[in-house]
């Protein structure tokens, strides 16, 4: 299916389109469809997520304290009332 329409281009866009027509040898219809497809497809892609990076920090050590036992750590840091 084809749709025929009138499109008003702003001067800067028309100038860039003319330059691209001259450079590529493509027609205005080909270029407008190509660029509209690219723009519409770009809108559908989610933005790339920034990579999450963990930076380890030395926690020191306390003799007799097990860092794998959360309850023991909380009691050591906050005292018995943390419960």
Secondary structure, DSSP 4 states (H G I P E B T S, - for coil): -------PPPHHHHHHHHHHHHHH---HHHHHHHHHHHHHHHHHSPPPPPPP----------TT--TT-HHHHHHHHH-GGG-
